[in-house]
Amino acid sequence: MSEKEYVTLKIPIELAKAIDGVVGKMGFRTRAEFAKDAIRRLLDQYASESELEHFNLNEEGVLVLDRTLNPDRVVQVFFKPEGFWCEHCQSMKCRHVEFALDIPKVRDILRKKDGVSRSAMHA
């Protein structure tokens, strides 16, 4: 790539030192390689999060809007005593369940709700 295809980013020195501790390990040869990888991973995470949106919360669980389904669809993630169940994926472990468990309001409710164990929150 030519110089015109790059920009310079400034980061705090403590981050640069932390990156230096990783460079030479785990396949990274330079700070730039590490930064590109980290930024790409974060962008992928943000992209996948924008595909899902907290739609509503009800007595039975969480409604999650999934923009990747055609057409966009609201998916129910149920609260069950044995854990959480995604009606769309027919699973206790899927991206809808993970997304629902990351909603702060849901976490607060689950901490207070009887019958939902702490281990089920992290299943």
N, C-alpha and C positions, 0 to 999 in steps of 0.2 A: 504494500500500500504506500501511496505517496504521503508526504508530510501534510498535504492538504486534507487528507482523510483522517487526521487525528486531532484531538484536543488535549489540553493539559488540565489535569485535575489536581487540586491541592488537598492533602489530607493531613490531619494532625500527626506530629512526629511520633507519638506513642503508637498510633496505628501502623505507621511505617516500620517501626521497630518490631512490632508484633508480626508483621508480614515477613520481615527479614528472618524471623525465627522459623518460618515455614519454608522460605525459599531454599531450594536445594533438597528439600524433603517432599514427599508426596507428589513428585513429578513437576513441581514448579521451578523454573530456572530463573525467573525475574519477578520483581514486584508487579510489573505490568501483566504478566501471565496470571498471577494470583488475582489481581484486581479484575481482570476481564472475566475470569471464571466466577468469582464471587458476584459480580454485577449481573452476569447472565443468569446465575441461579436465582438471585433475588428477583429479577425481572420475570423469570418463569413462574416463581411463586406468586408474584402480584398478578400475573395474567390469569393463573388458575383461580386465584381468589376472586377476581372480578367476574368470573364465570358463575360463581355461586353468590347468592344474596339471602340474608335472613329475611324471610317474608312475614312470618308470624309465629307466635308462640301460643300454644293452647294447652289444655289440661292433659292431653294425650302425648304431646311432644312438640316438635319444632317443624315448621313448614319452611322449606328451603327452595328458593327459585333457582333452577339450573338452566342457564342460558345455552348450554352445550347440547341440550336435547332439542329435537326438532319436532314440533314447535317447542318454544320455551315451556318448561313444565314446573309446577310446584310439586315437590317431593316431600312426603311425610316421613320424619324420623321419629319413631315412637319411643317413649320412655317405658321400659319394661323392668320388672324387678331383677331379671337376670342380665340386663344390659340394655343396649339400644339397638333398634331394628329399623333398617331402611326399607320402606315398602317397595321402592323402585328397584333397588339392587338385590332385594331379598337377602340381606346380609347384615351382620353386626359390625363388619369392618369394611367401610367404603369411604369415599371422599365426602359423601353427604353426612355420614355419622361424624367423621373427623371435623368437618366444618361446624356442625351443630355444637359439638363439644367445646369448640373454641370461642363460642359466643359468651361474653362475660355474664350476661343476664341469665343464660341457661345454666352456667356453672353455679351461680348463686342459688338458683332455684333447686338445683340438684343437691347442693350441700344441705339444704333445709328439708328436702323431701324425704319422707320415710320410705323404706323399701328399696332405695337406690344406694348401693354400696359405693364406697370410695374407689374400690378396685374396678367397678363397672364403669366409672367415669373415665378411666384410663385404659379401658379394654380396646 
